Amino acid sequence: MKNVYVTRRARFNAAHKLWNDDWSHAKNLEVFGKCANPNWHGHNYELHVTIKGQPASETGYCMDLKDLRDLIKVHVEDPLDHRNLNMDVPWMKGVLTSTENLIIAIWEQLEAPIAETGCHLHHLRLYETENNYADYYGGE
């Protein structure tokens, strides 16, 4: 049987600041611009989670999408929604909160729980804005 790829979308709102403590104030502003705002700034993130698996003969599902929805809520939305990524999220402590680093951290939160269902996490796409997003396929 062949793998099927199924995607679920989730949304969350979070604030962050891009800032490198090893740099001067001027260099942080030069490199990160408005993203280095000392009073933080926020985004309406949109996450696409793609799993792969083989449809079960009993259900036709690779994974019940209600179960995927619940995993995303517990492991991503609840810890991130309406939070400050720099201050409120233990698994982002000490990490520059770029979209690139955030998508890797989200992968690390979802990979094992999805694997426990018999499916595999295949791909994440994280929109920071409608014009900017990152893709991650895990460990590539």
QUILIN-V577913 format. One record per pair of residues at least 4 apart in sequence whose ideal C-beta (glycine too) atoms are under 6 Angstrom apart, sorted by sequence separation. I is the first residue (numbers start at 1). J is the second residue. If there is no record, write none. Layout:
# QUILIN-V577913
((I & J) (I & J))
This chain:
# QUILIN-V577913
((23 & 27) (28 & 32) (32 & 36) (37 & 41) (63 & 67) (71 & 75) (72 & 76) (73 & 77) (74 & 78) (76 & 80) (77 & 81) (84 & 88) (85 & 89) (107 & 111) (110 & 114) (128 & 132) (23 & 28) (55 & 60) (56 & 61) (63 & 68) (73 & 78) (83 & 88) (92 & 97) (96 & 101) (114 & 119) (83 & 89) (95 & 101) (127 & 133) (29 & 36) (55 & 62) (85 & 92) (114 & 121) (28 & 36) (125 & 133) (126 & 134) (19 & 28) (53 & 62) (79 & 89) (111 & 121) (125 & 135) (86 & 97) (110 & 121) (51 & 63) (85 & 97) (124 & 136) (92 & 105) (18 & 32) (91 & 105) (123 & 137) (18 & 35) (19 & 36) (107 & 124) (18 & 36) (103 & 124) (17 & 40) (49 & 72) (103 & 126) (15 & 40) (15 & 42) (99 & 126) (99 & 128) (107 & 136) (76 & 106) (13 & 44) (103 & 134) (107 & 138) (12 & 45) (103 & 136) (75 & 109) (100 & 134) (11 & 46) (75 & 110) (99 & 134) (10 & 47) (9 & 48) (7 & 48) (8 & 49) (71 & 113) (7 & 50) (5 & 50) (6 & 51) (5 & 52) (3 & 52) (4 & 55) (1 & 54) (63 & 117) (6 & 62) (63 & 119) (8 & 65) (62 & 119) (4 & 62) (8 & 68) (10 & 72) (51 & 114) (12 & 77) (14 & 80) (53 & 119) (10 & 77) (12 & 80) (51 & 119) (52 & 120) (12 & 81) (13 & 82) (14 & 83) (15 & 84) (16 & 85) (17 & 86) (16 & 86) (52 & 122) (14 & 85) (51 & 122) (50 & 122) (50 & 123) (48 & 125) (47 & 126) (16 & 97) (46 & 127) (43 & 128) (5 & 122))
